[in-house]
């Protein structure tokens, strides 16, 4: 991968991150700080937000190519893509 391609990808990622809703941005930043987290960790840290909303937000972050899910069971972890 060339430096130009890498720089272009970084700029595209920064643009996608800048368009995130506040809660999704907070979730993204939490994953960025912790390196790898579980959905349960987010449920506890975003108390008052329904679990279904957190799952939806995680799916939207995955669809945007910002995070990836490791595993497919309840113990799945999330990290930056």
C-alpha angles and dihedrals in degrees: 000000000000125000091247092054092047092049091049091052091049091052092049091050091049090052092051091048092050090057095053121119113250096257093047090048089053090049091048091050091048090054090046092053097042095039092214129024142169126236087244089061089055092046089058095043094047096046110173092036112103115247090235090058092050091049090050091049091049090051091050091051088051092049090051089055093241099116137019131213119231111205132004104238133080089280094061118140130212129216137164114284 
